[in-house]
Amino acid sequence: MMTAKEIRSTFLEYFKTKQHSIVSSAPIVVKNDPTLMFTNAGMNQFKDIFLGDKIPVSKRIADTQKCLRVSGKHNDLEEVGIDTYHHTMFEMLGNWSFGDYFKEDAIAWAWELLTVIYKIPVDR
């Protein structure tokens, strides 16, 4: 079984082969954005790019983003411990295209990553 560190590094290395620039996780405590106290999703650090206020460092980016969900729309606190999939602190792995590729490539790469690289059986 792979460790979290191996899953993370394999993910980033895979997307490097797909010409993605690797960026660091943004801080969990958000700076310079009064609309968000904590990073609660992998896309938060790209907000200014999505709004058209900033140019991305690359058209293809991959990252692992540390996230915290404690209130608002994504309030998971009441669900923690009840089941096996509600957490308040977690890490999202993301590959991002800013005007370069779309679903067809993203889906094909996700399938290859899961079945060929991580060796998850196709029937699962």
Buried (B, 14 or more C-beta within 10 A) or exposed (E): EEEEEEBBEBBBEBBEEBEBBBBEBBEBEBEEEEEEBBBBBBBBBBBEBEEEEEEBEBBBBBBBBBBBBEEEEEEBEEEEEEEEEBBBEEBBBBBBBBEBBEEEBEEEBEEEBBEEBBEEEEEE
